[in-house]
Amino acid sequence: HISPEPTGGDPRVNLAATRLLEKMRWATIGPPYDWTARAYDTDAPRRPVNARWLERCVHLAEAAGARDYAGEFAGLVNYYRAGDALAGHVDDAEVDMSKPIVSVSLGCPCVFLLGGTSRDVAPTAVLMRSGDAVALTGPSRRCYHGVPRIFVAGEGCVDGRGVELGCPEWLGNPDAWPKEPDVARYIAGGRVNVSVRVVD
């Protein structure tokens, strides 16, 4: 999904690929999700979740106490730029809510909020850095969660130890990624979150 261009919605406006990348907000892997119908289209053509990525997600789910984390998997990739947020919500479109959602963050750190099963419960804030993972399993699978803030280097935000918050230097350095310098530049100013879940 690409966020609307602030040009009055004129479909004739052409955007450069780099501008489109900056506007990207989410993509799906596996069965696509229909936001209007609030359902996965399991009959649509698709690419499966990468086997190595899936293996790691299964390992994380099992480490969090989940058993029988199997079935047809879908992945949701969220893209965040400075100033972006994800409102509190519950992922409840999956058939079997006992199966966990495993979520991995890459790039800039963020505040992850985990609340309760109603909006009346005050959320707990967790600082998630690049490489951190969350497994929503058991009671937490039905809890509201969201991302109110990401931290980009240069904003002057620091953690509890006084260390500036931002993308790890090695990850956002185009010289360290000679085959993918544009990806490094993108991730230096943003966050990518990949969440995997069983949809059947």
Rosetta blueprint (number, residue, H / E / L):
1 H L
2 I E
3 S L
4 P L
5 E L
6 P L
7 T L
8 G L
9 G L
10 D L
11 P L
12 R L
13 V L
14 N L
15 L L
16 A L
17 A H
18 T H
19 R H
20 L H
21 L H
22 E H
23 K H
24 M E
25 R L
26 W E
27 A E
28 T E
29 I E
30 G L
31 P L
32 P L
33 Y E
34 D E
35 W L
36 T L
37 A L
38 R L
39 A E
40 Y E
41 D L
42 T L
43 D L
44 A L
45 P L
46 R L
47 R L
48 P L
49 V L
50 N L
51 A H
52 R H
53 W H
54 L H
55 E H
56 R H
57 C H
58 V H
59 H H
60 L H
61 A H
62 E H
63 A H
64 A L
65 G L
66 A L
67 R L
68 D L
69 Y L
70 A L
71 G L
72 E L
73 F E
74 A E
75 G E
76 L E
77 V E
78 N E
79 Y E
80 Y E
81 R E
82 A L
83 G L
84 D L
85 A L
86 L E
87 A E
88 G E
89 H E
90 V L
91 D L
92 D L
93 A L
94 E L
95 V L
96 D L
97 M L
98 S L
99 K L
100 P L
101 I E
102 V E
103 S E
104 V E
105 S E
106 L E
107 G E
108 C L
109 P L
110 C E
111 V E
112 F E
113 L E
114 L E
115 G L
116 G L
117 T L
118 S L
119 R L
120 D L
121 V L
122 A L
123 P L
124 T E
125 A E
126 V E
127 L E
128 M E
129 R L
130 S L
131 G L
132 D L
133 A E
134 V E
135 A E
136 L E
137 T L
138 G H
139 P H
140 S H
141 R H
142 R H
143 C L
144 Y L
145 H E
146 G E
147 V E
148 P E
149 R E
150 I E
151 F L
152 V L
153 A L
154 G L
155 E L
156 G L
157 C L
158 V E
159 D L
160 G L
161 R L
162 G L
163 V L
164 E E
165 L L
166 G L
167 C L
168 P L
169 E L
170 W L
171 L L
172 G L
173 N L
174 P H
175 D H
176 A H
177 W L
178 P L
179 K L
180 E L
181 P H
182 D H
183 V H
184 A H
185 R H
186 Y H
187 I H
188 A H
189 G L
190 G E
191 R E
192 V E
193 N E
194 V E
195 S E
196 V E
197 R E
198 V E
199 V L
200 D L
